[in-house]
């Protein structure tokens, strides 16, 4: 069924994260005997590859499964099916102890810095906790590392003994980032890291994330619904709809000419902060709402709202395949014009990944 | 405002203070603006800039204590509604001024049907009963684009999606043909494709009904799309006010300029680093005697420390008519 390619770019180093056929179903139990009567297919057969030092943007509307992908990658959920190879190890099938030892390479920055920091721990406790858990360093060494991390994210060392409530939203997000960096991870899932922040603060956090990426060679999965910010930070972008990837393309190509009708509608819906450009803009208004992931439509998930729908869309699920070099689209509109082009030859090109 | 004569709503020198255990917080400081018939006034600012509190104070929606509307006049068609009794205010709210709030889930009552909630203002303010109220409610739901309207009157809020709920909220706000509609971040909780639907709906409703709207948001993209005129708020006061194209094309206040630069645009070609505004918005524990933006301002000089700038017109038009700004700094030959 699935194309044998796992989409990857040709311009970056070696693949760091390879996701194949990831499925995350949440069971639905109903009735007196709590019988298993169905599943919410939050993530349904998602595959992609992240190159070392790359930022992959994952965009989509609420409920499309983008956060679930991020959590399932880090085994914060037990995936229903699929492989998640991070730095050579399939974390989807690791046992508990091996997974614990693997954790330092993969970390997460959460959306709500208020909820993801323990209000009863000081800043030093919070940033130092991963060190307690994964190292046997003495107190001095730990404190030195905590100070180093605070410098890296731009927090004043004097704040080490303060509590989260004493900080503003942007500073709290810096604490969350420092904690994620504590164990020198290679891969960080940023789950809507700026959604809870004010516009003037968002830019500070995004610039920080970019600086850290450059400094430590980090690889990001940047989950967001803010398409303008994703355009700024990501190298490639995956657009999700109802648990599946609709399009995965290099950033510039996607924003210049989206191929999937959903990606096109999504981009056209973003309000432009420029009145003269806004007036000229052709807008595609989608009809209706997103169907429930517990009962997705037969055929293409987008067929109920797609302005370009035709008969085949209602019976057959389109497969994500490469329709142009580096561009992967799951849509029947493109299935005749370009056949599957086989492997994306990521490994043959070994150019240095250049940041932004 | 000197030229408030033709305005539907004319607000003069509004001040709102919250009394808290930690002392007073001056959330709104001498805010004056007006709203002309049929106009859409956008209000932008970050959280804590006082944009919502300003609008809540206008119509007595803030609990007192802790809130205290200390000074100012709010003239609705020439009559000061700050002086009205709670009874009179209740007659104004819903009937003459409608609101739409940010979160459609928490602002609808989950235990009553949508029809019940739309008919409530109709019964209360317009004296409609039974069939007549139901017909009007159906008409309203159709107006905001909810299919199968008569049947949907019997549905409960949880049976609607987020975008549909916001449509219901708009229907309730429009129920009594208000003269002014205040929308407080009405699309912030919605997804972009749903937001696009709502913005389209507002365009259409304005064409059909021609009411005056105040639209509060932090999203400059939304403002650019729908507003006629924009007020930028910072630290509880209006720092810049201009017609929408003028504001985006020729921003004057350093805060507005910085704000416009911090957001990446979809249409931009190159992704250089984002401009940032260092520091944090101020906490207003006292009535500001200096410019609230001075600590974060790249152009601040000694005068900004000494006195809080008053709004002054910069295009020769009377204050409130054209482009005005509250800033001491004069960009000499600066292009926007």
Interface residues (C-beta under 8 A of the other chain):
Chain A: X61 X62 X168 X170 X198 X199 X200 X202 X203 X204 X206 X207 X210 X225 X227 X228 X229 X231 X232 X255 X265 X266 X267 X268 X269 X270 X271 X272 X273 X274 X275 X276 X277 X278 X283 X285 X286 X289 X290 X356
Chain B: X46 X47 X161 X163 X164 X191 X192 X193 X194 X195 X196 X197 X199 X200 X218 X219 X220 X221 X222 X223 X224 X225 X244 X245 X248 X249 X258 X259 X260 X262 X263 X264 X265 X266 X267 X271 X273 X274 X275 X276 X277 X278 X280 X281
